[in-house]
Amino acid sequence: MSKIKSLFESGSFKSAFIPYFTLGDPNYHDSIEFGKTILDNGADILELGIPFSDPVADGPVIQRAAARSLKNRFSFDEIFRVTKAIHDHKPETPLVYLTYFNPIYHCGITKFLDRAKESGIVGLVIPDLPFDTEESETLFRELKVRDMDLIHLVTPASEKKRIQALSKTSSGFIYYVTSFGVTGERREFSVDLKERIKFLKDTIRLPICAGFGISTPEQANQISQYADGIIIGSAIQRVIEENGSDKTKTVTALADYISKIRASIS
């Protein structure tokens, strides 16, 4: 049983809190402290973004974070080193990479997965990888033998037939995109969000975690009433962007924000 499946079956929370931030923004040393702070203040699962030059699913806040990160010397050795340091701080909390397929391909699929697992990663979210491809099937198979998960995205435009087919190569949880477009903070969500999440639960029978646009404790509380998890990225990345040149200030601001979201969905 994967670590993520065990977490959701434990019943230790009403709705999981899944924060995201981009590794290397503003530098890899500070990323370790940011990760530790997020873990200490209420993350149930932590998504770590691997910076990429063409993050097509991401909005301007995370795009800028990736650009800042890539000004540093990028290397997988550094990515895995930082990941391991975050994992070692709180090894019971599952870590997931959000990345694009190109970096995995260039690293080599089996090499990437082996090193990711050694660093504490238990799942992957790959926004640009369609589920019905040979690459997705290969990744799912390779992840499964390592007790790791392939977490697919479902959008409001996803048809029932594709959702049913997607379940064959999905594990861990489903990342439900709450609204059309790229990542970013939003004021409102679709009126049928609750019904769509219920439909997904009945169709896929995996935990459904909602992301894209959630930023306030009030929004998190509302959506946590019917989603199995709340994913927040852009709002966290904005905290880092606004305070990133001052590590101490950033850590304080992150601790405050993360603890408020955690309290809102407890």
C-alpha positions in Angstrom: 0.0 0.0 0.0 1.3 3.4 -0.9 2.1 6.0 1.7 -0.6 8.3 0.3 -3.3 5.6 0.3 -2.4 4.8 3.9 -2.7 8.5 4.9 -6.2 8.9 3.4 -7.3 5.6 4.9 -6.1 6.6 8.4 -9.0 9.0 9.0 -6.7 11.4 10.8 -8.2 14.5 9.2 -11.4 15.8 7.8 -9.8 17.0 4.6 -6.1 16.8 3.7 -4.0 20.0 3.4 -1.6 19.8 0.4 0.6 22.9 0.0 2.9 23.5 -3.0 6.0 25.5 -3.6 8.7 25.7 -6.2 12.1 24.4 -5.2 15.0 26.8 -5.7 13.0 30.0 -5.2 14.9 32.2 -4.3 17.6 29.6 -3.7 17.9 25.9 -2.8 19.2 26.5 0.7 16.2 28.6 1.7 13.8 26.0 0.1 14.8 23.6 2.8 13.8 26.0 5.5 10.5 26.8 3.7 9.7 23.1 3.3 10.4 22.4 7.0 8.2 25.4 8.0 5.3 24.2 5.9 5.6 20.7 7.3 5.7 21.9 10.9 2.6 24.1 10.5 0.1 21.6 9.1 0.8 20.0 5.7 -0.6 16.5 5.4 1.1 16.1 2.0 3.7 18.5 0.5 4.0 19.1 -3.2 7.4 20.2 -4.4 7.7 21.9 -7.8 10.6 21.1 -10.0 11.4 24.3 -11.9 10.8 24.1 -15.7 11.2 26.6 -18.4 7.8 26.1 -19.9 5.3 25.5 -17.1 2.2 25.5 -19.3 -0.4 24.7 -16.5 0.9 27.4 -14.2 -0.2 31.0 -13.8 2.0 34.1 -13.5 3.0 33.7 -9.8 4.4 30.2 -10.3 5.8 31.0 -13.7 7.8 33.8 -12.0 8.9 31.4 -9.2 10.2 28.9 -11.8 12.1 31.7 -13.6 13.7 32.9 -10.4 14.6 29.3 -9.5 16.2 28.7 -12.9 18.5 31.6 -12.4 20.3 29.3 -9.9 22.4 26.5 -11.3 19.9 23.7 -11.9 20.8 20.1 -11.3 18.9 17.0 -10.4 21.6 16.3 -7.7 20.5 19.6 -6.0 16.8 18.9 -6.5 17.2 15.4 -4.8 19.5 16.8 -2.1 17.0 19.5 -1.1 14.1 17.0 -1.3 15.9 14.6 1.0 16.6 17.3 3.6 12.9 18.3 3.7 11.9 14.6 3.9 14.3 13.9 6.7 12.8 16.7 8.8 9.4 15.0 9.0 9.6 11.6 7.2 6.1 10.6 8.1 4.6 13.3 5.8 4.3 12.2 2.1 6.2 14.3 -0.4 5.0 14.6 -4.1 6.8 16.1 -7.0 4.8 18.4 -9.4 6.8 18.4 -12.6 6.6 18.2 -16.3 7.4 15.2 -18.4 10.4 16.7 -20.2 12.7 16.8 -17.1 11.8 13.2 -16.2 12.5 12.1 -19.8 15.9 13.8 -19.9 16.9 12.4 -16.5 15.8 8.9 -17.6 12.5 7.5 -16.2 13.9 4.7 -14.1 16.9 6.8 -12.8 14.5 9.7 -11.9 12.1 7.4 -10.1 14.8 5.6 -8.2 16.4 8.8 -7.0 13.1 10.5 -6.3 12.1 7.5 -4.1 15.5 7.6 -2.3 14.9 11.3 -1.6 11.5 10.6 0.0 9.1 11.2 -2.9 6.0 9.0 -3.0 4.1 10.3 -6.0 4.2 12.4 -9.1 1.8 15.0 -10.6 2.6 15.7 -14.3 0.2 18.3 -15.8 1.4 17.8 -19.4 1.2 14.0 -19.5 -2.1 12.7 -20.9 -3.2 9.5 -19.1 -3.9 7.6 -22.4 -0.3 7.6 -23.6 2.4 4.9 -23.7 4.5 7.2 -21.4 1.8 7.4 -18.8 1.3 3.6 -18.8 5.1 3.1 -18.4 5.3 5.6 -15.6 2.3 4.1 -13.8 3.8 0.6 -14.0 7.2 1.8 -12.8 5.7 3.8 -10.0 3.5 0.9 -8.9 6.5 -1.5 -8.4 8.1 1.2 -6.2 4.9 1.8 -4.1 4.6 5.3 -5.6 1.6 7.0 -7.1 0.8 8.7 -10.4 -1.7 11.5 -9.6 -3.7 12.6 -12.6 -5.5 15.9 -13.1 -9.2 16.1 -14.0 -10.7 19.4 -15.2 -14.3 20.7 -15.5 -14.1 19.8 -19.2 -13.2 16.1 -18.6 -15.9 13.8 -20.0 -17.3 10.9 -18.1 -15.8 8.3 -20.5 -12.3 9.8 -20.2 -12.6 10.0 -16.4 -13.5 6.3 -16.2 -10.6 5.4 -18.5 -8.2 7.6 -16.5 -8.8 5.6 -13.3 -6.9 2.7 -14.8 -3.6 4.6 -14.5 -4.4 6.7 -11.4 -3.5 6.2 -7.8 -3.0 8.1 -4.6 -5.6 10.8 -5.3 -7.1 12.8 -8.1 -6.1 16.4 -8.5 -9.3 18.1 -9.4 -8.8 21.4 -11.2 -11.6 23.6 -9.8 -11.8 26.0 -12.7 -10.7 26.6 -16.3 -7.3 28.2 -17.0 -4.0 28.1 -15.3 -3.1 28.2 -11.6 -3.7 31.4 -9.7 -5.8 32.8 -6.9 -9.5 33.3 -7.6 -12.4 34.9 -5.8 -15.2 32.5 -6.9 -15.6 28.9 -8.0 -18.1 27.2 -10.2 -21.6 26.8 -8.6 -21.6 23.0 -9.4 -18.2 22.3 -7.8 -19.7 20.2 -5.0 -21.7 18.1 -7.4 -18.7 17.6 -9.7 -16.5 16.4 -6.9 -19.2 14.0 -5.7 -19.5 12.6 -9.2 -15.8 12.1 -9.3 -15.8 10.3 -6.0 -18.6 7.9 -7.2 -16.9 7.4 -10.6 -13.2 7.0 -9.7 -13.3 5.9 -6.1 -10.1 7.7 -5.2 -9.8 10.7 -2.8 -10.6 13.9 -4.7 -8.4 16.9 -3.9 -9.3 20.3 -5.2 -6.7 22.9 -6.4 -6.3 25.9 -8.7 -7.4 29.1 -7.2 -7.9 28.4 -3.5 -6.2 31.0 -1.4 -8.1 32.1 1.7 -9.1 30.2 4.9 -12.7 30.8 4.0 -12.4 29.2 0.6 -10.5 26.3 2.0 -13.1 25.7 4.7 -15.9 25.8 2.2 -14.4 23.3 -0.2 -13.1 21.0 2.5 -16.7 20.3 3.4 -16.9 18.0 0.3 -13.4 17.6 -1.1 -11.0 15.0 0.4 -8.1 17.5 0.2 -7.3 21.1 -0.5 -4.3 22.0 -2.7 -2.8 25.5 -2.5 0.1 26.7 -4.5 0.0 30.3 -5.9 -1.0 31.9 -2.6 2.0 30.2 -0.9 4.3 31.1 -3.7 3.2 34.7 -3.4 4.2 34.7 0.2 7.7 33.6 -0.9 7.8 36.1 -3.7 6.9 39.0 -1.5 9.3 38.1 1.3 11.8 35.8 -0.4 14.8 38.1 0.0 14.4 37.9 3.8 14.4 34.3 4.8 13.4 35.0 8.4 10.5 37.1 7.4 9.4 34.5 4.8 9.5 31.7 7.3 7.4 33.7 9.7 4.9 34.6 7.0 4.7 31.0 5.8 4.1 29.7 9.3 1.3 32.1 9.8 -0.4 31.4 6.5 -0.1 27.6 6.6 -1.4 27.4 10.2 -4.4 29.5 9.3 -5.4 27.3 6.4 -4.8 24.2 8.5 -7.1 25.5 11.3 -9.8 26.4 8.7 -10.1 22.8 7.5 -9.6 20.9 10.8 
